[in-house]
């Protein structure tokens, strides 16, 4: 985005970028700690993740208020307007990612009474989580730099998350059919995997927002046609 004649306008745009950066860092922290809580069955850490979601919600509210104020005060056009709308959507997507990370943490607190004999599915959840964490960091960086090529590459990474989640579902269902004693734990793990799969979807939405800023098109897949 080109610099504006009025410096305060650029300052207001930069403030939105700063808030998106802060939200991205908060999301990545939440997900990292939720996965760590799962790895160690650490209920106290899981509770910290749940509490952090309140801070993320506050960041989103502030971002939304600033974006609306910018729309009202500057009446932006073209790329400026698309940027502000995409920033609001990105904030919303990050807020939802935080919700899913908190939901993973909540399920960790419910796993305490389980006899966990599902090491392989838990390891697969960790794999998916690592991919999702990296995607969060990279998509926020791509948004701040408005890098369409990076956005497309990140958009495609969601296919890997989807494939791994499908494998997780297959493995867990097989385990639950073979041993009914793991049904409760298996159900919780499926829920965690679903949360990660949804996080991937929200990240692709952010990637599409980056494409929208640059092109005015709402579907990044058109870049390949």
C-alpha positions, 0 to 999 in steps of 0.5 A: 500500500502506497504512503498517503499525503496525510501522515496521520492516515498512515499512522492509523493504518499502521495501528491496524497492522500493529493490532493484527500482529499482536492478535497473531502472536496471541493466537500462536501463543494460545495454540502452542500452549494448548498443544503443550498442555495436551503433551504434558496433560497440564491442566494448569497450563490449559487454564492459562490458555483459556484465560488468554482468550479474554485478552484476544477478544479485547484486542479484536474489539479494539481493532474493530473499533479503530477500523470502523473509526478509520472508515468513518473519518477517511472514507477510503476508496479502492485498495485502502477500503479493501485493506480496512475491510480485510483487516476487520475480517482478519481480526475476526478470523484470528479471534475465532482461531483463539476460540478454537485454541481455547476449546482444545485447552478445555478438552485437555482439562477433560482428559484427566480421567482418561486412561490414555492409550492413544499415543499415535493419534495424540502425536498426529494432533501435535503434527497438525498443531505444528503446521497450524502454528506455522501457518498462523505466523506466516499468514500474519506476516503475509498480511502485513507485507501484503504478499499475495504469493505467500498467501497462495502458498499458505492457502495450499498448506491447508490441504496437508492439514485436511489430509492429516485430519482425515487420517486422524479420524480414520485411526481414532474410529478404528481404535474406538471400534476395537476397544470401547474403553477409549471411546470417551478419550477418542471423542475428545481427541477427534474434537481437538483435531476438528478444532485444528482443521477449522483453524486451518480454514480460518487461516485460508480465509485470511490468505484470501483477504490478502488476495482481495486487497491486491486484486478485488477478487474474493477467491484466491483460487482464481490466481491459478486459473 
